[in-house]
Amino acid sequence: MREVPGQGRFPLGLSLQWHNGLHLQAPRDASGQSYEPVRAIADGTIKFVGKPCAQSNDPKHAQNYNPDSHNETESDSRWTDNGLVIVEHTTDIGADDVSGLPTRITYYSAYHHLKELAMIDLKPSKAQPAKSRELAVGDKVWRKDILGQPGSIFGQPGQIHLEV
C-alpha cells in the first residue's frame, strides 16, 4: 500500500502543507453510543480556548468543506468542528551536572476539533448557588481532566487533532 500525504498525517497534510499534530479517533464509551471525552495529557494551565461554532448544514459555511472535492455541493460538504484548547505544562526533567539544580521545561499541548468544551463546576457561596461554566484561560487542569468532547473532521465523528 502506498501512503500519500493526507488529512491529519504528520508532518505533511493536504497539498503538502505542514501539519504539526495527529488526527486521532476517540474510543467509544462503555455504552458504545458516544465517545470518551478529550482529557489533558498532563497538569497545566489553560492558555487559549476557542469556542466551537454550532454545526451548520449550509454548504457555504466555512467549517463545511470536503478536501477531496473541487466542486462542493450540499451533498459533498463535510463538517469539521473547530473547538480548540491549548494547555501550558511546566515540569522538571532532571538535574544539571554542575549545580544539581533541576532543569525546568515548559511545553504546550493543543486539542483541536472539539465539538464542545468541558464545564467547570464553581463552588457555591452564601451569595450564589453552585454554577458551572466552560473552561477559560487561566483555569488549572490536572492530568486526565476533561477538556471537551471530540468532534468531527471532514464529516467523520469522534475525531481530535492532538499536538505537543
BELTAKA-V976409 format. One record per residue. N is the residue number from 0. RES is the residue in one small letter. SS is DSSP state (H for helix, E for strand, L for the rest). PSI is psi in whole degrees, 0 to 359 (* if undefined). NEAR is the number of other ideal C-beta (glycine too) atoms within 8 Angstrom. Layout:
[[N RES SS PSI NEAR] [N RES SS PSI NEAR]]
This chain:
[[0 m L 134 2] [1 r L 129 3] [2 e L 139 4] [3 v L 153 4] [4 p L 138 8] [5 g L 194 7] [6 q L 126 9] [7 g L 11 10] [8 r L 153 12] [9 f L 137 7] [10 p L 356 6] [11 l E 140 9] [12 g L 215 12] [13 l H 143 8] [14 s H 30 5] [15 l H 28 6] [16 q L 148 7] [17 w E 136 6] [18 h L 104 10] [19 n L 330 6] [20 g L 200 11] [21 l E 145 9] [22 h E 130 12] [23 l E 145 8] [24 q E 124 6] [25 a L 143 11] [26 p L 155 6] [27 r E 151 10] [28 d L 179 9] [29 a L 329 3] [30 s L 338 6] [31 g L 0 5] [32 q L 337 5] [33 s L 184 5] [34 y E 152 11] [35 e L 149 7] [36 p L 162 10] [37 v E 132 12] [38 r E 154 9] [39 a L 140 13] [40 i L 342 9] [41 a L 167 9] [42 d L 146 8] [43 g E 193 12] [44 t E 134 9] [45 i E 124 15] [46 k E 338 8] [47 f E 141 8] [48 v E 124 12] [49 g E 111 8] [50 k L 130 7] [51 p L 144 12] [52 c L 157 7] [53 a L 142 4] [54 q L 140 9] [55 s L 145 9] [56 n L 357 6] [57 d L 117 6] [58 p L 344 9] [59 k L 354 4] [60 h L 139 8] [61 a L 332 4] [62 q L 0 11] [63 n E 92 13] [64 y L 164 10] [65 n L 112 10] [66 p L 346 7] [67 d L 358 3] [68 s L 141 7] [69 h L 357 3] [70 n L 74 5] [71 e L 130 9] [72 t L 175 7] [73 e L 326 6] [74 s L 337 4] [75 d L 6 9] [76 s L 146 12] [77 r L 127 11] [78 w E 138 10] [79 t L 120 13] [80 d L 149 13] [81 n L 18 11] [82 g E 145 15] [83 l E 135 11] [84 v E 132 16] [85 i E 130 12] [86 v E 134 17] [87 e E 131 10] [88 h E 138 12] [89 t E 134 7] [90 t E 159 7] [91 d E 138 6] [92 i E 10 7] [93 g E 178 6] [94 a E 149 8] [95 d L 164 8] [96 d L 335 3] [97 v L 302 4] [98 s L 341 5] [99 g L 4 5] [100 l L 144 6] [101 p E 147 7] [102 t E 125 9] [103 r E 135 8] [104 i E 154 7] [105 t E 134 7] [106 y E 169 7] [107 y E 145 10] [108 s E 140 14] [109 a E 135 13] [110 y E 103 14] [111 h E 165 12] [112 h E 36 15] [113 l E 138 18] [114 k E 340 12] [115 e E 154 9] [116 l E 154 13] [117 a L 154 11] [118 m E 142 8] [119 i E 130 10] [120 d E 127 7] [121 l E 142 8] [122 k L 137 5] [123 p L 154 7] [124 s L 177 5] [125 k L 327 2] [126 a L 331 3] [127 q L 141 5] [128 p L 171 4] [129 a L 137 7] [130 k E 172 8] [131 s E 160 7] [132 r E 165 7] [133 e E 159 9] [134 l L 148 13] [135 a L 159 9] [136 v L 135 7] [137 g L 343 5] [138 d L 141 9] [139 k E 139 7] [140 v E 154 12] [141 w L 156 7] [142 r L 133 8] [143 k L 1 5] [144 d L 145 9] [145 i E 131 7] [146 l E 333 15] [147 g E 192 15] [148 q E 138 9] [149 p E 148 15] [150 g E 208 16] [151 s E 147 15] [152 i E 119 13] [153 f L 40 10] [154 g L 359 9] [155 q E 115 8] [156 p E 163 8] [157 g E 33 9] [158 q E 149 15] [159 i E 159 13] [160 h E 122 14] [161 l E 132 12] [162 e E 150 9] [163 v L * 8]]
